[in-house]
């Protein structure tokens, strides 16, 4: 594990067999929806999954929203 602050966390895949573009959007969607972007608190995400300046951000987020509209996403404890 690269970050000891995350050693107690477990990996819970939300989606399988999705395109790379959908996966990128889902990463950002989950960061936003589950409120895990907390710079300075090392067990949380320190950066966005998709940069606000990424020219493909709109495409990634649209694909993620389509996937999420057909599937249940649950956030863990905060």
Backbone atoms as SQL, in Angstrom:
CREATE TABLE atoms (id INTEGER PRIMARY KEY, chain TEXT, resi INTEGER, resn TEXT, atom TEXT, x REAL, y REAL, z REAL);
INSERT INTO atoms VALUES
  (1, 'A', 1, 'UNK', 'N', 0.862, -1.180, 0.000),
  (2, 'A', 1, 'UNK', 'CA', 0.000, 0.000, 0.000),
  (3, 'A', 1, 'UNK', 'C', 0.903, 1.235, 0.000),
  (4, 'A', 2, 'UNK', 'N', 0.631, 2.149, -0.905),
  (5, 'A', 2, 'UNK', 'CA', 1.455, 3.346, -1.035),
  (6, 'A', 2, 'UNK', 'C', 1.170, 4.382, 0.040),
  (7, 'A', 3, 'UNK', 'N', -0.053, 4.436, 0.513),
  (8, 'A', 3, 'UNK', 'CA', -0.432, 5.438, 1.503),
  (9, 'A', 3, 'UNK', 'C', -0.879, 4.730, 2.776),
  (10, 'A', 4, 'UNK', 'N', -0.050, 4.751, 3.831),
  (11, 'A', 4, 'UNK', 'CA', -0.414, 4.062, 5.077),
  (12, 'A', 4, 'UNK', 'C', -1.721, 4.579, 5.679),
  (13, 'A', 5, 'UNK', 'N', -2.109, 5.816, 5.382),
  (14, 'A', 5, 'UNK', 'CA', -3.362, 6.368, 5.904),
  (15, 'A', 5, 'UNK', 'C', -4.569, 5.635, 5.331),
  (16, 'A', 6, 'UNK', 'N', -4.360, 4.916, 4.217),
  (17, 'A', 6, 'UNK', 'CA', -5.462, 4.177, 3.587),
  (18, 'A', 6, 'UNK', 'C', -5.381, 2.669, 3.839),
  (19, 'A', 7, 'UNK', 'N', -4.503, 2.249, 4.706),
  (20, 'A', 7, 'UNK', 'CA', -4.276, 0.818, 4.933),
  (21, 'A', 7, 'UNK', 'C', -5.530, 0.091, 5.413),
  (22, 'A', 8, 'UNK', 'N', -6.412, 0.761, 6.144),
  (23, 'A', 8, 'UNK', 'CA', -7.606, 0.121, 6.687),
  (24, 'A', 8, 'UNK', 'C', -8.766, 0.106, 5.685),
  (25, 'A', 9, 'UNK', 'N', -8.595, 0.757, 4.544),
  (26, 'A', 9, 'UNK', 'CA', -9.660, 0.806, 3.547),
  (27, 'A', 9, 'UNK', 'C', -9.666, -0.465, 2.709),
  (28, 'A', 10, 'UNK', 'N', -10.808, -0.782, 2.136),
  (29, 'A', 10, 'UNK', 'CA', -10.916, -1.942, 1.267),
  (30, 'A', 10, 'UNK', 'C', -11.412, -1.500, -0.099),
  (31, 'A', 11, 'UNK', 'N', -11.069, -2.258, -1.102),
  (32, 'A', 11, 'UNK', 'CA', -11.457, -1.954, -2.471),
  (33, 'A', 11, 'UNK', 'C', -12.815, -2.589, -2.756),
  (34, 'A', 12, 'UNK', 'N', -13.750, -1.779, -3.185),
  (35, 'A', 12, 'UNK', 'CA', -15.087, -2.255, -3.511),
  (36, 'A', 12, 'UNK', 'C', -15.428, -1.785, -4.925),
  (37, 'A', 13, 'UNK', 'N', -15.213, -2.625, -5.937),
  (38, 'A', 13, 'UNK', 'CA', -15.493, -2.180, -7.303),
  (39, 'A', 13, 'UNK', 'C', -16.977, -1.885, -7.495),
  (40, 'A', 14, 'UNK', 'N', -17.260, -0.723, -8.048),
  (41, 'A', 14, 'UNK', 'CA', -18.644, -0.322, -8.312),
  (42, 'A', 14, 'UNK', 'C', -19.094, -0.764, -9.702),
  (43, 'A', 15, 'UNK', 'N', -18.150, -0.851, -10.623),
  (44, 'A', 15, 'UNK', 'CA', -18.503, -1.195, -12.006),
  (45, 'A', 15, 'UNK', 'C', -17.451, -2.128, -12.584),
  (46, 'A', 16, 'UNK', 'N', -17.891, -3.043, -13.405),
  (47, 'A', 16, 'UNK', 'CA', -16.984, -3.949, -14.100),
  (48, 'A', 16, 'UNK', 'C', -17.377, -3.976, -15.573),
  (49, 'A', 17, 'UNK', 'N', -16.400, -4.213, -16.401),
  (50, 'A', 17, 'UNK', 'CA', -16.613, -4.327, -17.848),
  (51, 'A', 17, 'UNK', 'C', -17.249, -3.076, -18.435),
  (52, 'A', 18, 'UNK', 'N', -16.708, -1.917, -18.045),
  (53, 'A', 18, 'UNK', 'CA', -17.126, -0.650, -18.646),
  (54, 'A', 18, 'UNK', 'C', -15.943, -0.097, -19.428),
  (55, 'A', 19, 'UNK', 'N', -16.208, 0.819, -20.334),
  (56, 'A', 19, 'UNK', 'CA', -15.128, 1.419, -21.120),
  (57, 'A', 19, 'UNK', 'C', -14.223, 2.256, -20.228),
  (58, 'A', 20, 'UNK', 'N', -13.023, 2.507, -20.723),
  (59, 'A', 20, 'UNK', 'CA', -12.076, 3.353, -19.995),
  (60, 'A', 20, 'UNK', 'C', -12.686, 4.736, -19.742),
  (61, 'A', 21, 'UNK', 'N', -13.396, 5.265, -20.731),
  (62, 'A', 21, 'UNK', 'CA', -13.997, 6.588, -20.606),
  (63, 'A', 21, 'UNK', 'C', -15.082, 6.607, -19.528),
  (64, 'A', 22, 'UNK', 'N', -15.900, 5.556, -19.500),
  (65, 'A', 22, 'UNK', 'CA', -16.938, 5.458, -18.467),
  (66, 'A', 22, 'UNK', 'C', -16.299, 5.326, -17.092),
  (67, 'A', 23, 'UNK', 'N', -15.250, 4.516, -16.994),
  (68, 'A', 23, 'UNK', 'CA', -14.558, 4.327, -15.714),
  (69, 'A', 23, 'UNK', 'C', -13.981, 5.637, -15.202),
  (70, 'A', 24, 'UNK', 'N', -13.391, 6.434, -16.086),
  (71, 'A', 24, 'UNK', 'CA', -12.832, 7.725, -15.672),
  (72, 'A', 24, 'UNK', 'C', -13.940, 8.633, -15.139),
  (73, 'A', 25, 'UNK', 'N', -15.060, 8.671, -15.842),
  (74, 'A', 25, 'UNK', 'CA', -16.176, 9.489, -15.387),
  (75, 'A', 25, 'UNK', 'C', -16.759, 8.989, -14.079),
  (76, 'A', 26, 'UNK', 'N', -16.861, 7.668, -13.936),
  (77, 'A', 26, 'UNK', 'CA', -17.392, 7.103, -12.694),
  (78, 'A', 26, 'UNK', 'C', -16.494, 7.422, -11.505),
  (79, 'A', 27, 'UNK', 'N', -15.181, 7.384, -11.725),
  (80, 'A', 27, 'UNK', 'CA', -14.266, 7.737, -10.639),
  (81, 'A', 27, 'UNK', 'C', -14.571, 9.152, -10.141),
  (82, 'A', 28, 'UNK', 'N', -14.691, 10.084, -11.075),
  (83, 'A', 28, 'UNK', 'CA', -14.971, 11.477, -10.687),
  (84, 'A', 28, 'UNK', 'C', -16.370, 11.595, -10.081),
  (85, 'A', 29, 'UNK', 'N', -17.353, 10.939, -10.669),
  (86, 'A', 29, 'UNK', 'CA', -18.717, 10.992, -10.144),
  (87, 'A', 29, 'UNK', 'C', -18.767, 10.493, -8.702),
  (88, 'A', 30, 'UNK', 'N', -18.071, 9.394, -8.427),
  (89, 'A', 30, 'UNK', 'CA', -18.051, 8.853, -7.062),
  (90, 'A', 30, 'UNK', 'C', -17.305, 9.773, -6.098),
  (91, 'A', 31, 'UNK', 'N', -16.221, 10.376, -6.557),
  (92, 'A', 31, 'UNK', 'CA', -15.505, 11.332, -5.706),
  (93, 'A', 31, 'UNK', 'C', -16.445, 12.463, -5.301),
  (94, 'A', 32, 'UNK', 'N', -17.197, 12.970, -6.261),
  (95, 'A', 32, 'UNK', 'CA', -18.124, 14.075, -5.977),
  (96, 'A', 32, 'UNK', 'C', -19.324, 13.618, -5.151),
  (97, 'A', 33, 'UNK', 'N', -19.951, 12.527, -5.561),
  (98, 'A', 33, 'UNK', 'CA', -21.163, 12.052, -4.890),
  (99, 'A', 33, 'UNK', 'C', -20.880, 11.607, -3.463),
  (100, 'A', 34, 'UNK', 'N', -19.765, 10.947, -3.257),
  (101, 'A', 34, 'UNK', 'CA', -19.453, 10.405, -1.927),
  (102, 'A', 34, 'UNK', 'C', -18.614, 11.365, -1.095),
  (103, 'A', 35, 'UNK', 'N', -18.355, 12.550, -1.655),
  (104, 'A', 35, 'UNK', 'CA', -17.637, 13.607, -0.938),
  (105, 'A', 35, 'UNK', 'C', -16.304, 13.109, -0.379),
  (106, 'A', 36, 'UNK', 'N', -15.484, 12.511, -1.258),
  (107, 'A', 36, 'UNK', 'CA', -14.197, 11.973, -0.802),
  (108, 'A', 36, 'UNK', 'C', -13.015, 12.839, -1.197),
  (109, 'A', 37, 'UNK', 'N', -13.242, 14.014, -1.752),
  (110, 'A', 37, 'UNK', 'CA', -12.152, 14.915, -2.094),
  (111, 'A', 37, 'UNK', 'C', -11.892, 15.818, -0.887),
  (112, 'A', 38, 'UNK', 'N', -10.838, 15.494, -0.157),
  (113, 'A', 38, 'UNK', 'CA', -10.524, 16.250, 1.053),
  (114, 'A', 38, 'UNK', 'C', -9.011, 16.440, 1.149),
  (115, 'A', 39, 'UNK', 'N', -8.487, 17.419, 0.396),
  (116, 'A', 39, 'UNK', 'CA', -7.046, 17.662, 0.455),
  (117, 'A', 39, 'UNK', 'C', -6.589, 17.886, 1.893),
  (118, 'A', 40, 'UNK', 'N', -5.473, 17.283, 2.222),
  (119, 'A', 40, 'UNK', 'CA', -4.926, 17.423, 3.569),
  (120, 'A', 40, 'UNK', 'C', -5.304, 16.294, 4.507),
  (121, 'A', 41, 'UNK', 'N', -6.345, 15.530, 4.176),
  (122, 'A', 41, 'UNK', 'CA', -6.723, 14.363, 4.981),
  (123, 'A', 41, 'UNK', 'C', -6.328, 13.149, 4.150),
  (124, 'A', 42, 'UNK', 'N', -5.208, 12.546, 4.484),
  (125, 'A', 42, 'UNK', 'CA', -4.549, 11.586, 3.601),
  (126, 'A', 42, 'UNK', 'C', -5.341, 10.330, 3.270),
  (127, 'A', 43, 'UNK', 'N', -6.330, 9.958, 4.065),
  (128, 'A', 43, 'UNK', 'CA', -7.084, 8.755, 3.710),
  (129, 'A', 43, 'UNK', 'C', -8.099, 9.032, 2.607),
  (130, 'A', 44, 'UNK', 'N', -8.334, 10.305, 2.281),
  (131, 'A', 44, 'UNK', 'CA', -9.287, 10.677, 1.233),
  (132, 'A', 44, 'UNK', 'C', -8.558, 10.995, -0.071),
  (133, 'A', 45, 'UNK', 'N', -9.321, 11.200, -1.140),
  (134, 'A', 45, 'UNK', 'CA', -8.747, 11.609, -2.418),
  (135, 'A', 45, 'UNK', 'C', -8.132, 12.996, -2.279),
  (136, 'A', 46, 'UNK', 'N', -6.974, 13.168, -2.887),
  (137, 'A', 46, 'UNK', 'CA', -6.285, 14.453, -2.838),
  (138, 'A', 46, 'UNK', 'C', -6.500, 15.264, -4.113),
  (139, 'A', 47, 'UNK', 'N', -6.894, 14.600, -5.186),
  (140, 'A', 47, 'UNK', 'CA', -7.126, 15.274, -6.462),
  (141, 'A', 47, 'UNK', 'C', -8.392, 14.705, -7.100),
  (142, 'A', 48, 'UNK', 'N', -8.925, 15.443, -8.056),
  (143, 'A', 48, 'UNK', 'CA', -10.085, 14.969, -8.817),
  (144, 'A', 48, 'UNK', 'C', -9.697, 13.763, -9.667),
  (145, 'A', 49, 'UNK', 'N', -10.635, 12.891, -9.936),
  (146, 'A', 49, 'UNK', 'CA', -10.400, 11.762, -10.825),
  (147, 'A', 49, 'UNK', 'C', -10.234, 12.215, -12.262),
  (148, 'A', 50, 'UNK', 'N', -10.954, 13.249, -12.644),
  (149, 'A', 50, 'UNK', 'CA', -10.837, 13.864, -13.967),
  (150, 'A', 50, 'UNK', 'C', -10.685, 15.363, -13.732),
  (151, 'A', 51, 'UNK', 'N', -9.590, 15.910, -14.201),
  (152, 'A', 51, 'UNK', 'CA', -9.314, 17.330, -14.019),
  (153, 'A', 51, 'UNK', 'C', -10.443, 18.188, -14.581),
  (154, 'A', 52, 'UNK', 'N', -10.698, 19.289, -13.927),
  (155, 'A', 52, 'UNK', 'CA', -11.695, 20.233, -14.424),
  (156, 'A', 52, 'UNK', 'C', -11.281, 20.812, -15.779),
  (157, 'A', 53, 'UNK', 'N', -9.992, 20.754, -16.092),
  (158, 'A', 53, 'UNK', 'CA', -9.470, 21.275, -17.360),
  (159, 'A', 53, 'UNK', 'C', -9.347, 20.207, -18.440),
  (160, 'A', 54, 'UNK', 'N', -9.679, 18.951, -18.122),
  (161, 'A', 54, 'UNK', 'CA', -9.556, 17.862, -19.083),
  (162, 'A', 54, 'UNK', 'C', -10.549, 18.079, -20.226),
  (163, 'A', 55, 'UNK', 'N', -10.072, 18.144, -21.483),
  (164, 'A', 55, 'UNK', 'CA', -10.981, 18.398, -22.605),
  (165, 'A', 55, 'UNK', 'C', -12.024, 17.289, -22.812),
  (166, 'A', 56, 'UNK', 'N', -11.784, 16.111, -22.251),
  (167, 'A', 56, 'UNK', 'CA', -12.734, 15.002, -22.382),
  (168, 'A', 56, 'UNK', 'C', -13.671, 14.874, -21.184),
  (169, 'A', 57, 'UNK', 'N', -13.568, 15.777, -20.238),
  (170, 'A', 57, 'UNK', 'CA', -14.362, 15.694, -19.001),
  (171, 'A', 57, 'UNK', 'C', -15.855, 15.548, -19.292),
  (172, 'A', 58, 'UNK', 'N', -16.388, 16.343, -20.204),
  (173, 'A', 58, 'UNK', 'CA', -17.820, 16.302, -20.511),
  (174, 'A', 58, 'UNK', 'C', -18.232, 14.921, -21.009),
  (175, 'A', 59, 'UNK', 'N', -17.413, 14.337, -21.867),
  (176, 'A', 59, 'UNK', 'CA', -17.703, 13.004, -22.398),
  (177, 'A', 59, 'UNK', 'C', -17.678, 11.976, -21.266),
  (178, 'A', 60, 'UNK', 'N', -16.619, 12.015, -20.447),
  (179, 'A', 60, 'UNK', 'CA', -16.488, 11.064, -19.344),
  (180, 'A', 60, 'UNK', 'C', -17.673, 11.164, -18.384),
  (181, 'A', 61, 'UNK', 'N', -18.057, 12.381, -18.050),
  (182, 'A', 61, 'UNK', 'CA', -19.139, 12.565, -17.080),
  (183, 'A', 61, 'UNK', 'C', -20.493, 12.139, -17.664),
  (184, 'A', 62, 'UNK', 'N', -20.700, 12.398, -18.951),
  (185, 'A', 62, 'UNK', 'CA', -21.946, 11.980, -19.603),
  (186, 'A', 62, 'UNK', 'C', -22.063, 10.450, -19.590),
  (187, 'A', 63, 'UNK', 'N', -20.981, 9.758, -19.932),
  (188, 'A', 63, 'UNK', 'CA', -20.985, 8.296, -19.914),
  (189, 'A', 63, 'UNK', 'C', -21.217, 7.760, -18.499),
  (190, 'A', 64, 'UNK', 'N', -20.600, 8.403, -17.521),
  (191, 'A', 64, 'UNK', 'CA', -20.789, 7.986, -16.124),
  (192, 'A', 64, 'UNK', 'C', -22.233, 8.185, -15.687),
  (193, 'A', 65, 'UNK', 'N', -22.827, 9.302, -16.077),
  (194, 'A', 65, 'UNK', 'CA', -24.213, 9.571, -15.693),
  (195, 'A', 65, 'UNK', 'C', -25.167, 8.572, -16.337),
  (196, 'A', 66, 'UNK', 'N', -24.898, 8.196, -17.563),
  (197, 'A', 66, 'UNK', 'CA', -25.722, 7.177, -18.226),
  (198, 'A', 66, 'UNK', 'C', -25.615, 5.859, -17.461),
  (199, 'A', 67, 'UNK', 'N', -24.378, 5.449, -17.129),
  (200, 'A', 67, 'UNK', 'CA', -24.174, 4.201, -16.390),
  (201, 'A', 67, 'UNK', 'C', -24.863, 4.277, -15.034),
  (202, 'A', 68, 'UNK', 'N', -24.694, 5.388, -14.325),
  (203, 'A', 68, 'UNK', 'CA', -25.258, 5.539, -12.990),
  (204, 'A', 68, 'UNK', 'C', -26.786, 5.562, -13.014),
  (205, 'A', 69, 'UNK', 'N', -27.378, 6.032, -14.106),
  (206, 'A', 69, 'UNK', 'CA', -28.841, 6.067, -14.196),
  (207, 'A', 69, 'UNK', 'C', -29.432, 4.660, -14.296),
  (208, 'A', 70, 'UNK', 'N', -28.584, 3.693, -14.676),
  (209, 'A', 70, 'UNK', 'CA', -29.035, 2.312, -14.834),
  (210, 'A', 70, 'UNK', 'C', -28.540, 1.394, -13.724),
  (211, 'A', 71, 'UNK', 'N', -27.747, 1.922, -12.809),
  (212, 'A', 71, 'UNK', 'CA', -27.120, 1.112, -11.774),
  (213, 'A', 71, 'UNK', 'C', -27.146, 1.852, -10.439),
  (214, 'A', 72, 'UNK', 'N', -27.157, 1.108, -9.382),
  (215, 'A', 72, 'UNK', 'CA', -27.174, 1.679, -8.032),
  (216, 'A', 72, 'UNK', 'C', -25.753, 1.954, -7.576),
  (217, 'A', 73, 'UNK', 'N', -25.527, 3.148, -7.072),
  (218, 'A', 73, 'UNK', 'CA', -24.230, 3.510, -6.474),
  (219, 'A', 73, 'UNK', 'C', -24.477, 3.867, -5.027),
  (220, 'A', 74, 'UNK', 'N', -23.729, 3.225, -4.165),
  (221, 'A', 74, 'UNK', 'CA', -23.864, 3.509, -2.727),
  (222, 'A', 74, 'UNK', 'C', -22.521, 3.976, -2.177),
  (223, 'A', 75, 'UNK', 'N', -22.571, 5.022, -1.383),
  (224, 'A', 75, 'UNK', 'CA', -21.368, 5.516, -0.714),
  (225, 'A', 75, 'UNK', 'C', -21.237, 4.814, 0.623),
  (226, 'A', 76, 'UNK', 'N', -20.004, 4.553, 1.003),
  (227, 'A', 76, 'UNK', 'CA', -19.747, 3.946, 2.308),
  (228, 'A', 76, 'UNK', 'C', -19.877, 4.980, 3.412),
  (229, 'A', 77, 'UNK', 'N', -19.552, 4.600, 4.642),
  (230, 'A', 77, 'UNK', 'CA', -19.633, 5.556, 5.754),
  (231, 'A', 77, 'UNK', 'C', -18.692, 6.721, 5.545),
  (232, 'A', 78, 'UNK', 'N', -19.110, 7.899, 5.981),
  (233, 'A', 78, 'UNK', 'CA', -18.287, 9.099, 5.830),
  (234, 'A', 78, 'UNK', 'C', -17.544, 9.407, 7.098);
